[in-house]
Amino acid sequence: MNTVPETLLGLVSQYSPSGKEDSAVAYLLERMQSLGFNRVFQDAVGNAIGIIGKGPRQIILLGHIDTVPGEIPVQVKDGMLYARGSVDAKGPLAVFTDAASIAGEHEGWQIIVIGAVGEETDSRGAWHLLDQYCPEMLVIGEPSAWNRITLGYKGCAQTEITTRCNASHSANSEDTACEVGLKIWQKILEWTANNNAGCKRRFDQLQNHLLSWRSGNDGFEDWATFRIETRLPLSLSPDTWMMNLQELAGENNVQFIGRPIQAFRGEKNSSLVRSFLKAIRKEGGRPGFVVKTGTADMNIVAPAWQCPAVAYGPGDSSLDHTPNEHLSLDEYVKAVDVLTTMLVDQTSKP
């Protein structure tokens, strides 16, 4: 297949790195309007919202419309669409839009498609949604291949640790602020290794990466600040992680940068999952389940809404954020068919 579905082509043709999503939002709203959505609008923080149906029950299809920076020329080659966002995650968002349109209205239900802004940075779009909706089911738009369902994502946190010492001559034996910081970092690595002992899956492991290091002095005091990015397993909440960091850092200052996010894993035994499994099998696929070591808007909204939740979308997630990002057009069509079948199945139930 070399013909690109219109919704997908329109979305990837609008370059929209985080903070510059307006043109893509405008396109999506216009496209949803042309596909017969009952109501389309841009909310207070810039999310694109499209609603089909007028009932009290809600199923939300939440994708994100922003991408990482780095524009990739849009082209089709050997049935593959090369473009920034084709996989992460305009492909899944376009699937949501097309499938919702095909599924159409069902009495008592609203199908709500959301193109959220800022997912690749501060997730401001997702945070804004928390008190705006109360869905019975949630599907997050992220790539996992058309025949697989993502049940969960690890949590994440960024932390800065600052050490301070009285300035002294280099001939003295006292540790510098940098040396104190290095010893703390070594303690963190050792604590992490002990915590991960016996954890075979990366999803269950604590992961720490040193992102940056700054240091200096004013003639009276030396200081050093280093930033850590942490991927948190289900077994470790952000608050517990902070408590351990503070103990490892002693009297030195430790603080979160931005909002830490708890890990999340949804239930496998739900009506939503069963509908997906049936729909994948209908298209000739063998369904599978995955959990991801990254973090998504799912971590923010699913715990707040307390409803069955999965992530779904076409594409190979190993291509996320890469200069070779591309999506199989045949896989896109299968994903639309799967999601349409799932939506009809769910919204036809009493």
Backbone hydrogen bonds, N-H to C=O, Kabsch-Sander energy under -0.5 kcal/mol:
donor,donor_aa,acceptor,acceptor_aa,energy
4,V,2,N,-0.6
9,L,5,P,-2.6
10,G,6,E,-2.7
11,L,7,T,-2.1
12,V,8,L,-2.3
13,S,9,L,-1.5
14,Q,11,L,-1.4
15,Y,13,S,-0.9
18,S,67,T,-1.8
20,K,17,P,-2.7
25,V,21,E,-2.6
26,A,22,D,-2.7
27,Y,23,S,-2.1
28,L,24,A,-2.6
29,L,25,V,-2.5
30,E,26,A,-2.0
31,R,27,Y,-2.7
32,M,28,L,-2.8
33,Q,29,L,-2.1
34,S,30,E,-2.1
35,L,31,R,-1.5
36,G,33,Q,-1.4
37,F,32,M,-2.2
38,N,51,I,-1.3
39,R,51,I,-1.7
41,F,49,I,-2.3
43,D,41,F,-0.5
43,D,47,N,-2.1
46,G,43,D,-1.4
48,A,115,G,-2.2
49,I,41,F,-2.8
49,I,47,N,-0.5
50,G,113,V,-2.5
51,I,39,R,-3.0
52,I,111,I,-2.5
55,G,109,W,-1.3
57,R,108,G,-2.1
59,I,110,Q,-2.3
60,I,137,M,-2.3
61,L,112,I,-3.3
62,L,60,I,-0.7
62,L,139,V,-2.7
63,G,61,L,-0.7
63,G,114,I,-3.0
65,I,116,A,-2.8
66,D,116,A,-0.8
67,T,16,S,-1.5
75,Q,82,Y,-1.8
77,K,80,M,-2.4
80,M,77,K,-1.5
81,L,327,L,-3.1
82,Y,75,Q,-3.2
82,Y,80,M,-0.6
83,A,81,L,-0.6
83,A,325,E,-1.2
84,R,72,I,-0.7
86,S,83,A,-1.8
89,A,87,V,-0.7
90,K,85,G,-2.1
91,G,85,G,-1.3
93,L,89,A,-1.7
94,A,90,K,-2.7
95,V,91,G,-2.1
96,F,92,P,-2.4
97,T,93,L,-2.1
98,D,94,A,-2.7
99,A,95,V,-2.9
100,A,96,F,-2.3
101,S,97,T,-1.7
102,I,98,D,-2.1
103,A,99,A,-2.9
104,G,100,A,-2.1
109,W,106,H,-2.2
110,Q,57,R,-2.9
111,I,52,I,-2.9
112,I,59,I,-2.5
112,I,110,Q,-0.7
113,V,50,G,-3.1
113,V,111,I,-0.6
114,I,61,L,-2.6
114,I,112,I,-0.5
115,G,48,A,-2.7
116,A,63,G,-3.0
116,A,114,I,-0.8
121,T,118,G,-1.5
123,S,118,G,-3.3
125,G,117,V,-1.6
127,W,123,S,-2.4
128,H,124,R,-1.6
129,L,125,G,-0.9
129,L,126,A,-0.8
130,L,126,A,-0.7
130,L,127,W,-0.8
132,Q,129,L,-2.1
133,Y,129,L,-1.0
136,E,58,Q,-3.1
137,M,58,Q,-1.0
138,L,308,P,-2.0
139,V,60,I,-2.7
140,I,310,V,-2.5
141,G,62,L,-2.8
142,E,140,I,-1.1
142,E,312,Y,-0.8
144,S,313,G,-2.6
145,A,313,G,-1.1
145,A,315,G,-0.5
148,R,145,A,-1.6
149,I,288,G,-2.6
150,T,311,A,-2.6
151,L,149,I,-0.6
151,L,290,V,-2.8
152,G,290,V,-0.6
153,Y,264,F,-1.9
154,K,292,K,-1.2
154,K,294,G,-1.3
155,G,232,L,-2.7
156,C,261,I,-1.5
157,A,230,T,-1.9
158,Q,257,I,-0.5
159,T,228,I,-2.5
160,E,255,Q,-2.8
161,I,226,F,-2.4
162,T,253,N,-2.4
163,T,224,A,-2.7
165,C,222,D,-2.2
167,A,220,F,-2.4
172,N,169,H,-2.0
180,V,176,T,-2.4
181,G,177,A,-2.3
182,L,178,C,-2.5
183,K,179,E,-1.9
184,I,180,V,-1.9
185,W,181,G,-2.5
186,Q,182,L,-2.1
187,K,183,K,-1.9
188,I,184,I,-2.4
189,L,185,W,-2.2
190,E,186,Q,-2.2
191,W,187,K,-2.8
192,T,188,I,-2.5
193,A,189,L,-2.3
194,N,190,E,-2.2
195,N,191,W,-2.4
196,N,192,T,-2.0
197,A,193,A,-0.6
197,A,194,N,-0.8
199,C,196,N,-2.6
200,K,198,G,-0.8
204,D,201,R,-1.2
205,Q,202,R,-1.3
207,Q,231,R,-1.9
209,H,229,E,-2.3
211,L,209,H,-0.7
211,L,227,R,-2.5
212,S,227,R,-1.1
214,R,225,T,-2.9
216,G,223,W,-2.1
218,D,221,E,-1.5
222,D,165,C,-3.2
223,W,216,G,-2.7
224,A,163,T,-2.0
225,T,214,R,-3.1
226,F,161,I,-2.2
227,R,212,S,-1.8
228,I,159,T,-3.0
229,E,209,H,-2.7
230,T,157,A,-3.1
230,T,228,I,-0.5
231,R,207,Q,-2.7
232,L,155,G,-2.0
232,L,230,T,-0.6
236,L,233,P,-1.7
241,W,237,S,-2.5
242,M,238,P,-2.4
243,M,239,D,-2.1
244,N,240,T,-2.0
245,L,241,W,-2.4
246,Q,242,M,-2.7
247,E,243,M,-1.7
248,L,244,N,-2.3
249,A,245,L,-2.4
250,G,246,Q,-0.9
252,N,249,A,-1.7
253,N,162,T,-1.4
255,Q,160,E,-2.1
257,I,158,Q,-3.1
258,G,256,F,-0.6
261,I,156,C,-3.1
264,F,153,Y,-2.7
266,G,151,L,-3.5
270,S,268,K,-1.3
274,R,270,S,-2.3
275,S,271,S,-2.1
276,F,272,L,-1.9
277,L,273,V,-2.7
278,K,274,R,-2.2
279,A,275,S,-2.2
280,I,276,F,-2.7
281,R,277,L,-2.2
282,K,278,K,-1.9
283,E,279,A,-1.2
284,G,281,R,-1.8
285,G,280,I,-2.5
288,G,147,N,-1.3
290,V,149,I,-2.2
292,K,152,G,-2.8
299,N,296,A,-1.5
300,I,297,D,-1.0
301,V,297,D,-2.2
302,A,298,M,-1.9
304,A,300,I,-0.6
305,W,301,V,-2.5
306,Q,302,A,-1.7
307,C,302,A,-0.6
310,V,138,L,-1.7
311,A,150,T,-2.5
312,Y,140,I,-3.0
317,S,315,G,-0.7
319,L,316,D,-2.2
320,D,317,S,-1.4
322,T,319,L,-1.9
325,E,322,T,-1.2
327,L,81,L,-2.1
329,L,79,G,-2.5
332,Y,328,S,-1.7
333,V,329,L,-1.9
334,K,330,D,-2.0
335,A,331,E,-2.4
336,V,332,Y,-2.2
337,D,333,V,-2.1
338,V,334,K,-2.6
339,L,335,A,-2.6
340,T,336,V,-2.5
341,T,337,D,-2.3
342,M,338,V,-2.4
343,L,339,L,-2.7
344,V,340,T,-2.5
345,D,341,T,-2.4
346,Q,342,M,-2.5
347,T,343,L,-2.7
348,S,344,V,-0.9
349,K,346,Q,-1.1
